[in-house]
């Protein structure tokens, strides 16, 4: 079976590269969400070419459409999800991916090129090469006429890079994410390891209010910067306690195991050196290990701000994003099927690690569906000015995805 799959993937190499190129060339930057429809239409055409039907769903904006102001006026950027499947029966193994990319370092990143066995371009690593690998894995199974005792569900979403509210979260809310799922695989750029866990996140913007006054009359004002220091010092006390905790999941260094409270990722305030600042703001990014509870840690933060308000501090708190942590055992049958497939194709057993950031496996975890990430890209170059993916890794992952589906649904 392995050799049959490898031979078939080898016969598709040029097609896979051409399709990946076509996806990378579409500037699906998020924010604001450009070219989304163009991208899902290209994917839908490829699925039709393979012999699969697909459904494109426009996501309701729920009163908060994504807008961009320009000299041509204000433009709306709708969101679209694409759903498809191959096989029969209710048991479904999901191939799940996102087509949005972070903003490019330059427009040249949307002109993909191959050099030294690598494909360069925005999204080449995260994760348009992974999307191509998953779609061609389905083509392998179809063309080899593999009898699946279940289905592969293809779920392709927008807005992963901004928290998934108008992508995976929308599908979960309407009951279309993970229906009848036995497992999920997403092709994030995992650098050769399997991610079986992710941190959760609560990201906030804290704005401390003061009262402006001329520097010569500073006593008539209230210095928002000085008040911000009081808030920051209270957070530093919490930070010391938070970062004494460690996760039991595997991650590369001991320091990386600790829970995270980042203060001041972005700071703003004041208007000039000779004016008492009336307002200062800064961000707080709380990253939660799988052993911690999102709601508990969120309330700890909010209670701290409530206490400061009672002490006379005038401040506002805006929640920028929140997402749950997730974690699955290395012994889970889906994990083992994926690990055995990686070893069969690469000759080396993969290690399992926790992703240092958010992952869309969390949406499946909330439904009790085991979910894992393994993809052809490198985390170290994703989102960077020289993003690339190794061509051989795209083809290798195509074979791994096909073999994993066979292990779960056909054997």
Secondary structure, DSSP 8 states (H G I E B T S, - for coil): -HHHHHHHHHHTHHHHHHHHHHHHTS--BTTTTTTHHHHHHHHHHHHHHHT--EEEEEE--TT---EEEETTEEEE--EEEEEEEEESSS-EEEEEEE--B---SSGGGGS-EEETTEEESTTIIIIIHHHHHHHHHHHHHHHTT---SSEEEEEEES-GGGTSTTTHHHHHHTT-SSTTEEEEEE----TTSEEEEE-EEEEEEEEEE-B--BGGGGGGSB-HHHHHHHHHHHHHHHHHHHTT-B-SS--SSTGGGB-EEEEEEEEEE-S-TTB--SEEEEEEEEEE-TTS-HHHHHHHHHHHHHHHHHTT--EEEEEEEEE--EE--TTSHHHHHHHHHHHHHHSS---EEEESS--THHHHHTTT--EEE--SS-TTTTTSTT-EEEHHHHHHHHHHHHHHHHHHHT-
